[in-house]
Amino acid sequence: MAKHNKKRNVGLLHEQLIRHASRMTVEGKTNDAQKTVDIVTTHFTKDTELLKEFRLFSSLIHTRVSSESLARRIVDESKQASKNHDAFKLQKEKSLLIRDINHILNEDSFYDQKIEKYKIFATVQALLNEWRGASRLAPVEIVKYEDALISHLNRKGSEEILEKKETSDPLVLNIMLEKFNKKYAGTMSEHQRKLLEYKLLKKSNDATALMSEIKNKTLDAIEEFYNTEKNDHLMEKKKDLVNKIQDFKPVDTDEAISRALSMANLLIELEEK
C-alpha cells in the first residue's frame, strides 16, 4: 500500500477520538474525556465537509452486502458522492481538527492508538481522495484498492462483539460499546451480554424476545433441578420461585431488564448444578 497520511484519515481520527474519550471515561478522567467529546461535537457538525466525508467513510467501513455485484454498485455510488465534497474546505477543516487534537489533548501517543482495521481504513481514505481528484495513485493501484473495498463490503461473518448501528448517535454509542465490551464481555453470560446489547442499541423486540427465552429456560431448568432435589427446605421454595418467574412480564423497561439479568444468573447456577 502507498504511504498513507493517517493524521488526515477521517475514519482513524474519529475512531481514535472515540477510543480516547472512552479510555478517559473508564479511567475516571472526566475532564479529559469531556475535552475529547467537545472536539468531536465541535468539528463533526451538521453541514461540515468533515461530517459529510465521515458519513460516507463510515458507511463503506461498516456496510456488509450479500453479493459482489451489489458491492460494486455501492463503490460506484460512493465514487459519485465523494465528488460532491468540497476538497479545499475539507482539508481546511481537517487541519483545524488536528490542531485542536494537538493543542487541547496534547498527548504524544494519541496517533499511535492501534486500529485493527487500519488497512481497510487507509484503503477507503485513499480512494475517497482519489475519487475527488488527488491523482496520487496509479490507475492499477486504484483498481487494486477498489477490489479490496469490494471484498470488504462482501465480507462474511461478524467482526465485533457488538454491532454499531448507523441509526444511533455515533459518538455516544461508540463510547458505550467500548466501555461495555472492555468491562463485561469476558465475565457475563451470553444471555446477559446479548440482553444488554439489545437494550443499548434500542432493539426493543429483540430484548423482549430474549427475556421470554430466559424466562422459559429458567422455568425448565427449575423443573429439571427439582426432579432430583430432595431437600425439604428447597422444595418449599419451589412454588414461590416458579410463581415469581411466571409473573415476570418481558417488556422493554429498566426494571424488567434488571430482573431478566438476575434471572439469567439463576439460570447459570441451575445449569451448573
N, C-alpha and C positions, 0 to 999 in steps of 0.2 A: 504494500500500500504506500502511496505517495506520502511525503511528510505532511503531517496534519497539525494545524494550529488549534490545540484543544481549548485554549483560552477564548476562542471565538466560536466554539461549538455550542449552540443554544441549548441542546439537549444535555450536554455534560454540565454546563453552568447551572442549569435549573436543577438537575439531579444532585449536584454537589451542594447547592444551597439547601435543598430539602434535607439531605443527609446531615448536613452540618447543623441545621435547626433541630433536627430530631436528636442528634447526639448531645447537643447543649441542653435540650429539654430533659433527656434521660439522666444526664449528669447533674441536673438541678441548677444549671447556669441560665436562669430565666432571662437575665438581661441580654446575654449573648444570643440566646435563641430569638428574642424579640427583635434584636438588631437584624438578624438574618431574615426573619419574616418581613420586616419593614423593607428590606432591599427587594424582596420578591414582589411585594404588593406595590412598591413604587415603580418598578421597571416593567413588570409584566401586567400592564394595564390595558384597558379597552382602547382600541384604535391605534395602539403602538405597532410598529412593524415587528418588534421583538415578540409580541404575543402572537401575531399572525404566523410568524415563522415557527414559533414553538408549537402551536397547534398542529400545523402541517407535519412538523418533525415528529411530534408525539404520536400522531395517527399512523405514521409509517413504522414507527418502532413497535407499537402495541397492537396493531391490527393483525389478525390472522385470517386467512381465507382458505377455501377448500380446493381451489384449482389454480393452476399456473396461469391460465388464460385470464382469470379474474385478477390475479396479482399483476399481470401486465397492464391491464386496464387501469388499475389503481396507480401504477407508475406513470402511465401516460397522463392521467388526470392531474396527478401531483406535479408533473412537469409543467403543465399549463398554469396551475395555481401558483407555483413558485414565481412565475414571471410577473405576477401581479404585485409582488413585493417591491417596495422602493429600496433598492440596494444601498444607495447612498445614505438614506435615513436610517436604515437598519444597521449599517456599520457604525454610524454615529451613536446610536442607542446602545450598541454592544460596548463601545468604548466607555460610555458613561457608566454602564453596569459594572464593567471590570474595574473602573476607577473606584466605585463605591465598595466593591468587594475588597480591594487592596487597602483602602484607607479606613473603612469602618470596621471590617473584621480583622484586618492586619494579622493574618495567620499564614505563616510561611508554607504550611503543609496543605493549605486549602485545595490547591490544584493537583495535589498528589493523591487525593482520595481515589481509591481503586474502584473503577466501574467495570463489572464483569462483562457487560455488553459493549465494551469500548469499541471493538472493531466495527460493529454494525452502526454505532453512534457516529463514528468517524465516516463511514461509508455514506450514511444519509446526509450528513452535513456537506460532504464533498460534492454529492450530487445536487443538493439544493444550490450550492454556489455555482456549479457548472451550468445548471439549467437557467440560472439568471445571467449567464454570460461571463463567468470568471475566466474561462479559457486557460485553466491551469493543468488540465488533464488531456492526454492524447485521446483520440477517438476510441482506440482499442481499450484504454483504461475506463472510459465512460461506459462502454458496453459491458466490461467486466464488473464494474460496480453495480450497474443496473441489474445484471444477472444475479449478483449476490443479494440485492434487495428483493428481487422476485422470489428467490429461495427463502429468504427470511419471512416474507409475507405468507408463503405457502408452507411454513414450517409445521411440524407435528408435535403434539404433546404439550403439557403445561410447563411453565418455566419459573413460576413464582409461587411462594407459599400462599399468598393472597393475590387475587387479580385486581388490578387498578382499573376502575371504570371511568370513561371519559365524561359520564354524566355527573360525576362527583367533583367537588372542588379539588383541583389537583394539589394545592399546597397542603390543605388540612388533611386530606386523605392520605397523601404520601407520608406525612409525619406520623399519623395514627397507625398506618400499616407498618412503618419502620419500627415504631416502639412496640407494637403488638408482636410482630414476628421475632424481634430480639428477646423480648421478655418472656413470652408464653409458648412459642411454637414447640419447644422441646420438652415442656412439662405438662401440658394439658392433653386430655384425650382427644381423639379425632372428633367425637361429637361436640365437645366443648369448643374446640378450635373453630369448627365449621359454624357453630351457632353464633359465636362472636363475630365471625367473618360476615355472616348474613346480616347481623344487626348493624355492623359497621358500614356495610355497603348498602344498607336500607333495602335489602331483599326480603320484604315482609312475608311473601308467600313461601319462600324457601325456609325462612326462620320458623314459621308456624308448622310447616310440614315436618321439619326436623324435630321440633318439640313433640309433635304427635308420635313420631317414631321413637324418641327417647322414652316417652310415657309408656307406649305399648311394650317396648323391650324390657323396661323396668318391671312392669307387671308380670311379664313372662318369667323374668329372672327370679322374682319373688316366689312365684309358684314352684319353680324348679328347686329353689333353695329350701322351701318348707316341706317339700316332698321327702327330704332326708333329715330334716331337723327334728329333734326330739325334746329340745329344751322347752319346758313348760312356760318359762318367763317369756321367751321369744315367741312362742306360739300365741300368747295372749296379745302380743303387739301386732300380729299379722293383720287382723281385721282393721284396726285403726290405720295402719300403714297403707293398706290397699285402698281404703276409703279416701284417704288424703290424695293419693295419686289419681284415683278415678275422678275425683272432684276437680283436678287440675284442668284449666282451660288454656289450650295453646293459642295465645294471642300475642301480638307484637307490642308488648309493653315491657318496661324495665323490670317490673315485679315478676312477670311471667318468665322473662329471660333468666332472672336470678334463680327462680325456683327450678327451672329446667337445668341450669348448670349444676345445682345441688343434686338434682335427680340423677344427672349423668355421673356424679361422684358415687352415688349409691349403686348405680348400675355397675360401675367398675369394681366396687367391693364385692357385690354379689357374684359377678362373673369370676372373680379371683377365687372365691370360696367354693 
